[in-house]
């Protein structure tokens, strides 16, 4: 049976909000072990994730924690169905048989769909074909396409809307969503009069805001991503010229007459970059070599290495993380995804309004041993919503900081930290770490 700690590492990785190193989250192995002493005896762990526009790597160094749980359950709350649709797609990619799609190709598909506005024709074709399977998965409760994913808590209306999103992914008319126009529109609105000198703005943001925090990201790849939204050029022999429909979101906006109308566009990140997720750290020292005081490997190469190693670890239980996926590592062909079917891991997607409803339902009372709040969902951390009632007395609370929101000033980030701490203390938690400007997350415990 696949060690649950490996699965935890991967699933945390798929839920994105920008962060860098795992040390801030984990603190110390002894701390986590103490927090979960009760859980270990029960062989059951329930984890609540409140996220927003999430898909970023959160690879935790759980290999240092010396305990194994029989069952681990993730409950995920999102604010947009498009994000849930992306989660479902990435889970289905994980479940692809290895004789059909190997780990190397899964790595490339994942990074393209995750971080590129434009993708290759092969990737776009995969998305269209997979959408058929996903439609059957969300509309037929007996479908076991993703055996560890539970959609039973979703409302029928939400399932219907997910079906609509998957059908949009299948739409062959490229004019219905041209992401280059949406990206440029966002840039013009964000930069205003600075638009014509935008490359200078991008260079300033890199050197004055990003480089010190994430030195592995190089200037050229960051500026190129700011220009067109394409982070990962993994194949030099294929053009990246088809809009990535997975990044499309619907929103209600006011027209000139003041009426709310539905519009589809791109409302995601245009400042920080997806390199933060997988390309800002690496455990393999060979990937961190320098020449002339500069890193030899790009953030793209490091991202590819980390995702490959993560998938290999999850699917096989072993990892050749000291090897580079570009170095001719032997591909794994045996299908080991069955290790996820034995019930050791469950992921439950909750309805969009669950953040305000969980506290009202007795079945969630004192259920969760760990809860993670992204910085866009932290406003739900109040006793008014009753979320304090769903936390187990041994609960570990993890709150994302605003460290990687580059447009915020230091005083704004400090004020945010103070506000989060106040909110956590108000519902009975206590801080279990020393807060610093370099913290990606804040840790709290109830006891």
QUISUL-V939045 format. One record per residue. N is the residue number from 1. RES is the residue in three letters. NEAR is the number of other C-alpha atoms within 10 Angstrom. D_FIRST is the distance of its C-alpha to the first C-alpha in Angstrom with 2 decimals. Layout:
n:N res:RES near:NEAR d_first:D_FIRST
n:N res:RES near:NEAR d_first:D_FIRST
//
This chain:
n:1 res:UNK near:11 d_first:0.00
n:2 res:UNK near:20 d_first:3.82
n:3 res:UNK near:16 d_first:6.31
n:4 res:UNK near:20 d_first:8.54
n:5 res:UNK near:20 d_first:11.53
n:6 res:UNK near:21 d_first:11.14
n:7 res:UNK near:21 d_first:11.14
n:8 res:UNK near:18 d_first:14.02
n:9 res:UNK near:20 d_first:15.83
n:10 res:UNK near:19 d_first:15.88
n:11 res:UNK near:19 d_first:16.93
n:12 res:UNK near:18 d_first:19.54
n:13 res:UNK near:21 d_first:20.63
n:14 res:UNK near:20 d_first:21.57
n:15 res:UNK near:22 d_first:23.84
n:16 res:UNK near:20 d_first:27.02
n:17 res:UNK near:25 d_first:29.78
n:18 res:UNK near:26 d_first:31.20
n:19 res:UNK near:24 d_first:30.11
n:20 res:UNK near:25 d_first:29.92
n:21 res:UNK near:22 d_first:28.14
n:22 res:UNK near:16 d_first:25.20
n:23 res:UNK near:14 d_first:27.16
n:24 res:UNK near:19 d_first:29.23
n:25 res:UNK near:22 d_first:26.34
n:26 res:UNK near:19 d_first:24.44
n:27 res:UNK near:15 d_first:27.58
n:28 res:UNK near:14 d_first:26.24
n:29 res:UNK near:15 d_first:23.05
n:30 res:UNK near:13 d_first:25.05
n:31 res:UNK near:12 d_first:26.23
n:32 res:UNK near:18 d_first:22.85
n:33 res:UNK near:16 d_first:21.71
n:34 res:UNK near:12 d_first:24.94
n:35 res:UNK near:20 d_first:24.63
n:36 res:UNK near:21 d_first:21.29
n:37 res:UNK near:12 d_first:22.09
n:38 res:UNK near:15 d_first:22.74
n:39 res:UNK near:18 d_first:19.64
n:40 res:UNK near:16 d_first:17.48
n:41 res:UNK near:9 d_first:19.23
n:42 res:UNK near:12 d_first:18.66
n:43 res:UNK near:12 d_first:14.90
n:44 res:UNK near:17 d_first:16.01
n:45 res:UNK near:20 d_first:17.23
n:46 res:UNK near:21 d_first:19.57
n:47 res:UNK near:20 d_first:20.82
n:48 res:UNK near:22 d_first:24.00
n:49 res:UNK near:23 d_first:25.01
n:50 res:UNK near:25 d_first:28.66
n:51 res:UNK near:24 d_first:29.24
n:52 res:UNK near:21 d_first:31.96
n:53 res:UNK near:23 d_first:32.01
n:54 res:UNK near:21 d_first:28.63
n:55 res:UNK near:24 d_first:26.52
n:56 res:UNK near:21 d_first:26.56
n:57 res:UNK near:27 d_first:24.05
n:58 res:UNK near:23 d_first:23.19
n:59 res:UNK near:25 d_first:20.79
n:60 res:UNK near:20 d_first:20.37
n:61 res:UNK near:18 d_first:20.04
n:62 res:UNK near:18 d_first:17.32
n:63 res:UNK near:12 d_first:16.13
n:64 res:UNK near:14 d_first:19.12
n:65 res:UNK near:15 d_first:17.97
n:66 res:UNK near:11 d_first:16.70
n:67 res:UNK near:14 d_first:14.80
n:68 res:UNK near:13 d_first:11.42
n:69 res:UNK near:18 d_first:11.64
n:70 res:UNK near:15 d_first:9.86
n:71 res:UNK near:16 d_first:11.68
n:72 res:UNK near:20 d_first:13.54
n:73 res:UNK near:20 d_first:16.33
n:74 res:UNK near:23 d_first:18.72
n:75 res:UNK near:17 d_first:22.25
n:76 res:UNK near:22 d_first:24.27
n:77 res:UNK near:23 d_first:28.07
n:78 res:UNK near:22 d_first:30.11
n:79 res:UNK near:19 d_first:33.85
n:80 res:UNK near:17 d_first:33.97
n:81 res:UNK near:20 d_first:32.42
n:82 res:UNK near:20 d_first:32.54
n:83 res:UNK near:23 d_first:29.95
n:84 res:UNK near:23 d_first:27.62
n:85 res:UNK near:20 d_first:28.28
n:86 res:UNK near:21 d_first:27.20
n:87 res:UNK near:19 d_first:23.91
n:88 res:UNK near:20 d_first:23.29
n:89 res:UNK near:22 d_first:24.31
n:90 res:UNK near:18 d_first:22.04
n:91 res:UNK near:19 d_first:18.99
n:92 res:UNK near:18 d_first:20.13
n:93 res:UNK near:19 d_first:20.58
n:94 res:UNK near:20 d_first:16.99
n:95 res:UNK near:20 d_first:16.10
n:96 res:UNK near:17 d_first:18.66
n:97 res:UNK near:16 d_first:17.62
n:98 res:UNK near:19 d_first:17.80
n:99 res:UNK near:11 d_first:20.56
n:100 res:UNK near:10 d_first:22.56
n:101 res:UNK near:16 d_first:22.14
n:102 res:UNK near:17 d_first:20.82
n:103 res:UNK near:25 d_first:19.62
n:104 res:UNK near:21 d_first:23.22
n:105 res:UNK near:13 d_first:24.68
n:106 res:UNK near:19 d_first:22.19
n:107 res:UNK near:25 d_first:23.28
n:108 res:UNK near:19 d_first:26.89
n:109 res:UNK near:22 d_first:26.66
n:110 res:UNK near:20 d_first:24.98
n:111 res:UNK near:22 d_first:27.57
n:112 res:UNK near:23 d_first:30.46
n:113 res:UNK near:23 d_first:29.70
n:114 res:UNK near:21 d_first:28.84
n:115 res:UNK near:23 d_first:31.84
n:116 res:UNK near:23 d_first:34.57
n:117 res:UNK near:28 d_first:37.44
n:118 res:UNK near:27 d_first:38.06
n:119 res:UNK near:25 d_first:35.61
n:120 res:UNK near:22 d_first:35.98
n:121 res:UNK near:15 d_first:36.93
n:122 res:UNK near:12 d_first:33.66
n:123 res:UNK near:19 d_first:31.71
n:124 res:UNK near:23 d_first:34.14
n:125 res:UNK near:15 d_first:33.76
n:126 res:UNK near:14 d_first:29.96
n:127 res:UNK near:21 d_first:30.48
n:128 res:UNK near:18 d_first:33.05
n:129 res:UNK near:13 d_first:31.05
n:130 res:UNK near:17 d_first:27.89
n:131 res:UNK near:21 d_first:30.09
n:132 res:UNK near:15 d_first:30.70
n:133 res:UNK near:15 d_first:27.07
n:134 res:UNK near:22 d_first:26.88
n:135 res:UNK near:18 d_first:30.07
n:136 res:UNK near:15 d_first:28.68
n:137 res:UNK near:20 d_first:25.51
n:138 res:UNK near:25 d_first:27.62
n:139 res:UNK near:15 d_first:30.27
n:140 res:UNK near:11 d_first:28.34
n:141 res:UNK near:11 d_first:26.14
n:142 res:UNK near:9 d_first:24.57
n:143 res:UNK near:13 d_first:23.43
n:144 res:UNK near:13 d_first:19.64
n:145 res:UNK near:16 d_first:20.01
n:146 res:UNK near:20 d_first:17.66
n:147 res:UNK near:18 d_first:15.40
n:148 res:UNK near:19 d_first:14.38
n:149 res:UNK near:18 d_first:18.05
n:150 res:UNK near:18 d_first:20.50
n:151 res:UNK near:18 d_first:24.19
n:152 res:UNK near:14 d_first:25.67
n:153 res:UNK near:11 d_first:27.34
n:154 res:UNK near:16 d_first:29.32
n:155 res:UNK near:13 d_first:32.92
n:156 res:UNK near:13 d_first:34.23
n:157 res:UNK near:9 d_first:36.54
n:158 res:UNK near:14 d_first:33.72
n:159 res:UNK near:20 d_first:31.90
n:160 res:UNK near:13 d_first:35.24
n:161 res:UNK near:16 d_first:35.69
n:162 res:UNK near:22 d_first:32.27
n:163 res:UNK near:21 d_first:33.39
n:164 res:UNK near:13 d_first:36.55
n:165 res:UNK near:22 d_first:34.77
n:166 res:UNK near:25 d_first:32.78
n:167 res:UNK near:15 d_first:36.09
n:168 res:UNK near:18 d_first:37.68
n:169 res:UNK near:22 d_first:35.11
n:170 res:UNK near:19 d_first:36.29
n:171 res:UNK near:13 d_first:39.96
n:172 res:UNK near:10 d_first:41.56
n:173 res:UNK near:9 d_first:44.53
n:174 res:UNK near:11 d_first:43.95
n:175 res:UNK near:9 d_first:46.95
n:176 res:UNK near:11 d_first:45.15
n:177 res:UNK near:20 d_first:43.19
n:178 res:UNK near:19 d_first:44.46
n:179 res:UNK near:23 d_first:42.45
n:180 res:UNK near:18 d_first:44.91
n:181 res:UNK near:12 d_first:47.56
n:182 res:UNK near:17 d_first:45.38
n:183 res:UNK near:21 d_first:44.31
n:184 res:UNK near:15 d_first:47.96
n:185 res:UNK near:13 d_first:49.09
n:186 res:UNK near:18 d_first:46.69
n:187 res:UNK near:19 d_first:47.92
n:188 res:UNK near:15 d_first:51.55
n:189 res:UNK near:11 d_first:51.05
n:190 res:UNK near:13 d_first:49.17
n:191 res:UNK near:13 d_first:51.55
n:192 res:UNK near:11 d_first:54.76
n:193 res:UNK near:10 d_first:57.71
n:194 res:UNK near:14 d_first:55.45
n:195 res:UNK near:15 d_first:53.95
n:196 res:UNK near:11 d_first:56.35
n:197 res:UNK near:10 d_first:55.41
n:198 res:UNK near:18 d_first:51.70
n:199 res:UNK near:15 d_first:50.59
n:200 res:UNK near:13 d_first:52.40
n:201 res:UNK near:15 d_first:50.64
n:202 res:UNK near:20 d_first:47.22
n:203 res:UNK near:17 d_first:48.21
n:204 res:UNK near:13 d_first:49.38
n:205 res:UNK near:19 d_first:46.18
n:206 res:UNK near:24 d_first:44.17
n:207 res:UNK near:13 d_first:46.37
n:208 res:UNK near:12 d_first:47.30
n:209 res:UNK near:18 d_first:44.15
n:210 res:UNK near:23 d_first:40.99
n:211 res:UNK near:14 d_first:41.44
n:212 res:UNK near:11 d_first:41.51
n:213 res:UNK near:16 d_first:38.32
n:214 res:UNK near:19 d_first:36.36
n:215 res:UNK near:16 d_first:38.11
n:216 res:UNK near:23 d_first:35.52
n:217 res:UNK near:25 d_first:36.82
n:218 res:UNK near:21 d_first:39.95
n:219 res:UNK near:17 d_first:43.10
n:220 res:UNK near:13 d_first:43.44
n:221 res:UNK near:19 d_first:40.05
n:222 res:UNK near:24 d_first:40.45
n:223 res:UNK near:23 d_first:43.98
n:224 res:UNK near:14 d_first:43.01
n:225 res:UNK near:22 d_first:40.29
n:226 res:UNK near:23 d_first:42.86
n:227 res:UNK near:17 d_first:45.22
n:228 res:UNK near:17 d_first:43.18
n:229 res:UNK near:23 d_first:39.66
n:230 res:UNK near:21 d_first:37.94
n:231 res:UNK near:24 d_first:35.63
n:232 res:UNK near:26 d_first:33.67
n:233 res:UNK near:20 d_first:35.72
n:234 res:UNK near:17 d_first:33.00
n:235 res:UNK near:10 d_first:35.07
n:236 res:UNK near:7 d_first:38.70
n:237 res:UNK near:7 d_first:39.58
n:238 res:UNK near:12 d_first:38.95
n:239 res:UNK near:12 d_first:40.81
n:240 res:UNK near:22 d_first:39.22
n:241 res:UNK near:14 d_first:41.61
n:242 res:UNK near:19 d_first:39.88
n:243 res:UNK near:21 d_first:39.33
n:244 res:UNK near:24 d_first:35.78
n:245 res:UNK near:27 d_first:35.97
n:246 res:UNK near:22 d_first:32.74
n:247 res:UNK near:21 d_first:34.83
n:248 res:UNK near:23 d_first:37.46
n:249 res:UNK near:18 d_first:38.04
n:250 res:UNK near:15 d_first:40.55
n:251 res:UNK near:15 d_first:42.90
n:252 res:UNK near:11 d_first:46.06
n:253 res:UNK near:13 d_first:48.91
n:254 res:UNK near:12 d_first:52.62
n:255 res:UNK near:10 d_first:54.96
n:256 res:UNK near:7 d_first:58.53
n:257 res:UNK near:6 d_first:59.77
n:258 res:UNK near:8 d_first:57.36
n:259 res:UNK near:10 d_first:55.31
n:260 res:UNK near:12 d_first:51.51
n:261 res:UNK near:10 d_first:50.16
n:262 res:UNK near:11 d_first:46.68
n:263 res:UNK near:12 d_first:45.97
n:264 res:UNK near:14 d_first:43.08
n:265 res:UNK near:19 d_first:42.65
n:266 res:UNK near:24 d_first:40.61
n:267 res:UNK near:15 d_first:40.35
n:268 res:UNK near:12 d_first:37.65
n:269 res:UNK near:15 d_first:37.93
n:270 res:UNK near:17 d_first:40.89
n:271 res:UNK near:21 d_first:41.25
n:272 res:UNK near:19 d_first:38.15
n:273 res:UNK near:21 d_first:36.15
n:274 res:UNK near:30 d_first:32.49
n:275 res:UNK near:28 d_first:32.43
n:276 res:UNK near:24 d_first:31.78
n:277 res:UNK near:24 d_first:28.27
n:278 res:UNK near:27 d_first:26.75
n:279 res:UNK near:23 d_first:29.77
n:280 res:UNK near:22 d_first:31.02
n:281 res:UNK near:22 d_first:28.94
n:282 res:UNK near:19 d_first:26.92
n:283 res:UNK near:10 d_first:25.19
n:284 res:UNK near:15 d_first:26.37
n:285 res:UNK near:8 d_first:29.94
n:286 res:UNK near:13 d_first:30.96
n:287 res:UNK near:20 d_first:30.74
n:288 res:UNK near:16 d_first:33.13
n:289 res:UNK near:12 d_first:36.01
n:290 res:UNK near:11 d_first:39.49
n:291 res:UNK near:8 d_first:42.73
n:292 res:UNK near:6 d_first:45.99
n:293 res:UNK near:7 d_first:44.16
n:294 res:UNK near:13 d_first:42.05
n:295 res:UNK near:16 d_first:38.38
n:296 res:UNK near:16 d_first:38.07
n:297 res:UNK near:17 d_first:35.00
n:298 res:UNK near:21 d_first:35.41
n:299 res:UNK near:28 d_first:33.27
n:300 res:UNK near:23 d_first:32.33
n:301 res:UNK near:19 d_first:31.02
n:302 res:UNK near:24 d_first:29.10
n:303 res:UNK near:24 d_first:27.61
n:304 res:UNK near:24 d_first:26.54
n:305 res:UNK near:24 d_first:25.01
n:306 res:UNK near:26 d_first:23.06
n:307 res:UNK near:26 d_first:21.74
n:308 res:UNK near:25 d_first:20.77
n:309 res:UNK near:22 d_first:18.91
n:310 res:UNK near:23 d_first:17.14
n:311 res:UNK near:21 d_first:16.08
n:312 res:UNK near:21 d_first:15.06
n:313 res:UNK near:20 d_first:12.88
n:314 res:UNK near:26 d_first:11.20
n:315 res:UNK near:24 d_first:10.93
n:316 res:UNK near:15 d_first:10.12
n:317 res:UNK near:16 d_first:8.69
n:318 res:UNK near:14 d_first:12.20
n:319 res:UNK near:15 d_first:15.59
n:320 res:UNK near:14 d_first:19.08
n:321 res:UNK near:18 d_first:20.56
n:322 res:UNK near:14 d_first:23.61
n:323 res:UNK near:16 d_first:24.47
n:324 res:UNK near:19 d_first:26.41
n:325 res:UNK near:22 d_first:25.36
n:326 res:UNK near:10 d_first:29.06
n:327 res:UNK near:7 d_first:29.25
n:328 res:UNK near:8 d_first:28.06
n:329 res:UNK near:11 d_first:24.43
n:330 res:UNK near:8 d_first:22.91
n:331 res:UNK near:12 d_first:21.30
n:332 res:UNK near:15 d_first:17.80
n:333 res:UNK near:13 d_first:18.32
n:334 res:UNK near:12 d_first:15.27
n:335 res:UNK near:16 d_first:13.72
n:336 res:UNK near:16 d_first:10.07
n:337 res:UNK near:16 d_first:10.65
n:338 res:UNK near:13 d_first:9.11
n:339 res:UNK near:17 d_first:5.79
n:340 res:UNK near:20 d_first:8.40
n:341 res:UNK near:14 d_first:9.80
n:342 res:UNK near:13 d_first:7.93
n:343 res:UNK near:13 d_first:10.19
n:344 res:UNK near:19 d_first:8.43
n:345 res:UNK near:23 d_first:11.12
n:346 res:UNK near:19 d_first:14.64
n:347 res:UNK near:20 d_first:17.65
n:348 res:UNK near:18 d_first:21.00
n:349 res:UNK near:22 d_first:24.16
n:350 res:UNK near:23 d_first:27.20
n:351 res:UNK near:23 d_first:30.84
n:352 res:UNK near:18 d_first:32.96
n:353 res:UNK near:11 d_first:35.12
n:354 res:UNK near:19 d_first:32.37
n:355 res:UNK near:22 d_first:33.29
n:356 res:UNK near:15 d_first:36.50
n:357 res:UNK near:14 d_first:35.23
n:358 res:UNK near:19 d_first:32.13
n:359 res:UNK near:21 d_first:34.39
n:360 res:UNK near:15 d_first:36.34
n:361 res:UNK near:11 d_first:33.52
n:362 res:UNK near:11 d_first:32.71
n:363 res:UNK near:10 d_first:29.10
n:364 res:UNK near:16 d_first:28.35
n:365 res:UNK near:17 d_first:30.35
n:366 res:UNK near:18 d_first:28.71
n:367 res:UNK near:18 d_first:25.32
n:368 res:UNK near:25 d_first:24.30
n:369 res:UNK near:22 d_first:23.10
n:370 res:UNK near:21 d_first:23.50
n:371 res:UNK near:22 d_first:25.86
n:372 res:UNK near:22 d_first:26.70
n:373 res:UNK near:24 d_first:30.13
n:374 res:UNK near:23 d_first:31.28
n:375 res:UNK near:20 d_first:34.94
n:376 res:UNK near:16 d_first:35.96
n:377 res:UNK near:19 d_first:34.58
n:378 res:UNK near:20 d_first:35.68
n:379 res:UNK near:14 d_first:38.76
n:380 res:UNK near:16 d_first:36.67
n:381 res:UNK near:21 d_first:36.02
n:382 res:UNK near:15 d_first:38.88
n:383 res:UNK near:15 d_first:39.58
n:384 res:UNK near:11 d_first:41.46
n:385 res:UNK near:17 d_first:38.26
n:386 res:UNK near:20 d_first:36.80
n:387 res:UNK near:23 d_first:33.61
n:388 res:UNK near:22 d_first:34.26
n:389 res:UNK near:20 d_first:33.78
n:390 res:UNK near:22 d_first:30.17
n:391 res:UNK near:24 d_first:29.11
n:392 res:UNK near:19 d_first:27.59
n:393 res:UNK near:18 d_first:29.76
n:394 res:UNK near:19 d_first:27.10
n:395 res:UNK near:24 d_first:26.71
n:396 res:UNK near:23 d_first:26.49
n:397 res:UNK near:25 d_first:28.67
n:398 res:UNK near:22 d_first:28.41
n:399 res:UNK near:24 d_first:31.38
n:400 res:UNK near:25 d_first:31.96
n:401 res:UNK near:27 d_first:35.24
n:402 res:UNK near:23 d_first:37.73
n:403 res:UNK near:22 d_first:37.57
n:404 res:UNK near:23 d_first:36.93
n:405 res:UNK near:16 d_first:39.48
n:406 res:UNK near:16 d_first:42.06
n:407 res:UNK near:11 d_first:44.98
n:408 res:UNK near:13 d_first:45.00
n:409 res:UNK near:11 d_first:47.32
n:410 res:UNK near:13 d_first:46.29
n:411 res:UNK near:9 d_first:48.21
n:412 res:UNK near:12 d_first:46.38
n:413 res:UNK near:18 d_first:42.97
n:414 res:UNK near:17 d_first:44.22
n:415 res:UNK near:11 d_first:45.48
n:416 res:UNK near:16 d_first:42.18
n:417 res:UNK near:23 d_first:40.40
n:418 res:UNK near:12 d_first:43.02
n:419 res:UNK near:14 d_first:42.65
n:420 res:UNK near:19 d_first:38.87
n:421 res:UNK near:19 d_first:39.29
n:422 res:UNK near:13 d_first:42.03
n:423 res:UNK near:18 d_first:39.98
n:424 res:UNK near:25 d_first:37.05
n:425 res:UNK near:15 d_first:39.50
n:426 res:UNK near:14 d_first:41.31
n:427 res:UNK near:17 d_first:38.41
n:428 res:UNK near:13 d_first:37.70
n:429 res:UNK near:21 d_first:35.34
n:430 res:UNK near:17 d_first:36.26
n:431 res:UNK near:15 d_first:35.57
n:432 res:UNK near:16 d_first:33.27
n:433 res:UNK near:14 d_first:34.24
n:434 res:UNK near:8 d_first:37.40
n:435 res:UNK near:18 d_first:38.05
n:436 res:UNK near:11 d_first:39.21
n:437 res:UNK near:12 d_first:40.14
n:438 res:UNK near:13 d_first:37.09
n:439 res:UNK near:21 d_first:34.58
n:440 res:UNK near:22 d_first:32.30
n:441 res:UNK near:29 d_first:31.16
n:442 res:UNK near:25 d_first:32.58
n:443 res:UNK near:24 d_first:30.62
n:444 res:UNK near:21 d_first:31.83
n:445 res:UNK near:19 d_first:30.89
n:446 res:UNK near:20 d_first:32.44
n:447 res:UNK near:12 d_first:32.69
//
